[in-house]
Amino acid sequence: MEKHLQRIAENHILNDLQQFPIVGIVGPRQVGKTTLAKMLMNKLDRKAYYLDLELQEDIAKLENAEIYFKNHQEDCIILDEIQNLPELFPVLRGMTDKFRIPGRFIILGSASPSLIRKSSDSLAGRIAYTQLSPLNITEVGQQSGLEKHWFSGGFPDSILAKDIPASKNWLHNFIQTYTDKDLPLLGMPAAPIVIRRFLTMLANYQGGIWNASNFAKSMGLSYPTLNRYLDFLEEAFLVTRLQAFSHNIKKRLVKSPKVYIRDSGVLHYLTSITDFEQLQGNVLIGNSWEGYVIEQIKELLSPAIDLYFYRTHNGAECDLVLVKGLQAISAIEIKYTSAPRISKGFRIAIEDLGTSENYIITPYSETYMKTENLRVCKLQEYLDKYIIR
């Protein structure tokens, strides 16, 4: 299925290739970066050469990288898993400055630019980065139902697996490789067993307000250490933090971020939820749905819009606030029900924020106006009709 899907990011990357000499595609392993890059090879107006920096035969071609790049200066060179050879960044910078044409290099990396030896600094002004996320529900469309996509997550090899046991087997190996190999190679200063325990704790805390002290006590570590670990997992695209909105609000606010495992399939594996039926009876179902919806929205939302949550100490709360500049423009409540009620906390949040376009997003409910400024709709319809692109 993945081979025939056009990724949301494809046109954006093609535009960058017309402007920047280096284009970076970053995202977690197995998210589809290589597949997308090879699709792009067929749409370029020049020859393209693909090098996998996990294969010794391709690494050998770059023993004298300057000569290799000079011999192919009219071509596009794709460098996959660039974090394995961070010493290439100064070479890329130098070669680009000597012969600068759009789309000369495409680099793929399984971590954020800042984690890959601060490559975003060394290539500043020469590179445009795009973060590739797991498959969005709008990318898989009718080929995968909402329940399957939510439960299995967006990693292609998980959602394309022949059955749930095969999906779980893939997720097991994916997480094991990340904790045992990838994160330590990227420099995470923790033993694999500690990383795995921390991830599992975060999964069971899905959508909770981050409290480093509580986690530190449970793990027998200092809270500065736990904060560093959380930073690292976020830069490795496994975890996301949703910051609290506080601009121009004169109330006592919760200001610590919420923390989510980004991919719902990874979340369900870490919490030992074996199938969708078991998810229905699990106390985490609401938190799982909340994190899933946020990820689907984040992938499609206009880059000019920032995402926050809102909560006061007096009980006003909102799962998601869309903000442009410093102005809140939309408040969203995420509910796993087909007959949602407006909570008192959400009503107060809308009043505090002064937003005029507000939503309650559910899995399957019909679309209707709950009040003059509050619409109830299912996720798919929100993504198709109401999201700010």
Phi, psi and omega in degrees: 000317186300327183298331186259004182264138171270121180286148179305323186282349191300309182295323178298317180292320178300322176295318178298324180293342176274352186238319187256142178292332179234132176239127180252135173241114182242155180164170181297161176302150173065020182270349178113014181297314182294316178302315180295316181299320180289329173293321180294330179304324183281353182249003180274157181265020179209172177293148178229141180237131183254127177237126178262112186279017167255355178257128184299325181293327177281324176299322181298329179295341184253019176300324168239083189297324182300317180294316180300313182294323179295321179293339181241033187291342177269355184256174173257126178254124178257122182247108184268141182058054184299336181296343178285340179226066182298341178293350177285341186299314176298327179292316178300318179298313181296316181293324178294319180292331179283326182215094188258110173226151179297143174069031181285324180228142166240123179245139180243133181218146183262032176200167180294154179306321182292333179281332179277066176053041175054043181297332181295335177284313186291338182248018183304134180085351182246347191230147170239127181258143170233132176267123178265121180264167171305160184307129176280155180300329179286340177279324180276336173054224184285349182286347177213127180288166180303314184298317181294316181295317178298313184290315185275342182083181188260000177292126186309316184287343175277310183286337179270355181300151186294333179201177183298316178302321179293321177297315180296322178297318179295316180297322177302311182291325178299310182293320179298318179296319179296313185284325185273333187236301192294309183296316175299322179295328178283350175108011179293122187275057179211148177292150181308320181294328178288319178300314182297318180296318180296316178299317180296319177296317179297321180297318179286350179253014187315125178077009180276162176285127185294127175225097185298325182297317180295316178296320181298318179296318182294327184260354180071034181232166178282153181290331172298325178295316179296323177296321177295319178298318180295318176305315184295314180295328177291319180287344174266009173069020178266332187230150174229147175248130176257114185283156179277139178274130182219002184296130173059022178251117183263061179220165176283114189246151165284125186245350177285149182284161166271151183237135181226142161289128190291313185266130184292329176295317176297318178302312184291327176293314183295333180262010175059034175271114195274334179203174184295326178299317179292326177300323181301329182258010183265142181296343182275358189301318179295319179291323177297313179298318179300310180297321180297313181297317180300318179295321179294319180292316184301323183292329186261345188291148176304139178299342180282352183254131176257153182249137177217172164241170182223131177205135175250165178287350179264004173106354175287134180204153182210130185294324186212129175240125176266128188232133174243118188068242175248008186257122173289129183243342181205138176246137185229131171251136185246117186232135174266078179196158175259357179227069186286146173252153177274117179285154177300321181298323180288322177301315181293321180299317179299318178296316180298317186279334180070030182275143182258339179249105186231153188218148162247118184256128182234173178289317193222002188293157173291159178271130177199159178275121177281317172221182183294340180234021181222119182250135171264132176203159176282159185305311185301320181290323176299315181294326182281323192243330194243346182293148180273110184263000000 
